[in-house]
Amino acid sequence: MDKIKTENDYFNRNIVDLIERYKWKFIVIKGEQVIGVFDEPLTAFKETAKTHDPLTFLIQGCQPIYPIEPNNPASVTRPSPAHHPKLKLQEAA
């Protein structure tokens, strides 16, 4: 995990903005920048691995989160299907 510490730190510092910008996508982070945006994690890996060493980038899903404490991005929880229509559709399928 130390090999992608910079990428994890970048995502955690920018979690609210990244999820808002790339909602329901999978992003590829290298260093402190997003280098790819994909609909599926496997596609993100295969495409990015063509040009980058697989141990040098992070693939992160950008599912919406909801703050437990207002204005505190570190205090988040994942949505439950009961509170999100898109999740309800997937659950029912």
N, C-alpha and C positions, 0 to 999 in steps of 0.2 A: 504494500500500500504506500510505502514511502516514495516509490517512483512517481506516483501521481498526487502527491501531497499538495503541490502548487495548484493543480486542477481542482481538487476537492475544496481547498481553501477558497479559491475563486468562486466556485459554485455556492458555497455556504455564505460568503460575504454578499453575493448578488442574487440570492435565491428568489426573493420576491420579484425583482425585475426580470430575471430570466424566465421564470414560470409565467409571468404575465405576457412576456413577449413571444415565448415559444410554447404556449399552452397546447397540451396533448401531443407534443412532438418529442423526439429523442435528439438531444444535442450532443455534439462531439466537442470536447474542450481540450485544448492543448496549450499549456502555459496558462496565460490569463486571457484567452480569447476563444470564442466559439468558432470552430473551423468547419462545422457541418451541421445540417438540420435534416432529420429524416423522420419518416412515419413509423418505421420499425427498427428495433435495436439490432437485429441481425444484419439488415441492410446497412445500418450505420457502421457496424464493425467491418463488414466485407469491403465496403467502398473506402473507408478510411485506411484500412490495412493495406490497400494497394499503394499508398504513398507515404505511410507513416508506420514506424515500428509499433506493433500492438501494445507494448508495455509503456508507451509514451503518451497515451491519450486516455481520456475518460469519456464514457458514454453515460449520459444522465437523462432519465425520463423527466419531463416537465409536466407532471400532473398537478392540477391546482391544489393548493393547500389553504388552510384557513387559520389565521392567527388566534391563539388562545388569549393572548394579551395584545390589545391594540397597539400598533406602532412598535412591535417587538418581533422582528423577523426570526429571531432564534426560538421563539415560542410558537411552534406550528403543529398542526395535526393534519392527517390525510382526511379527505372527505369520506363520508359513509355513503353507501348507495341510497339511503333514505333522503339524503340532502342534495343529491346531484342527479339531474335527469339523464345525463349521458351514462352514468354508472348504472342507473336503473335499467336502461335499455340493454346494456351488456349482461347484467345479471339475469334478466328475464329470458335472454336468448338461450 
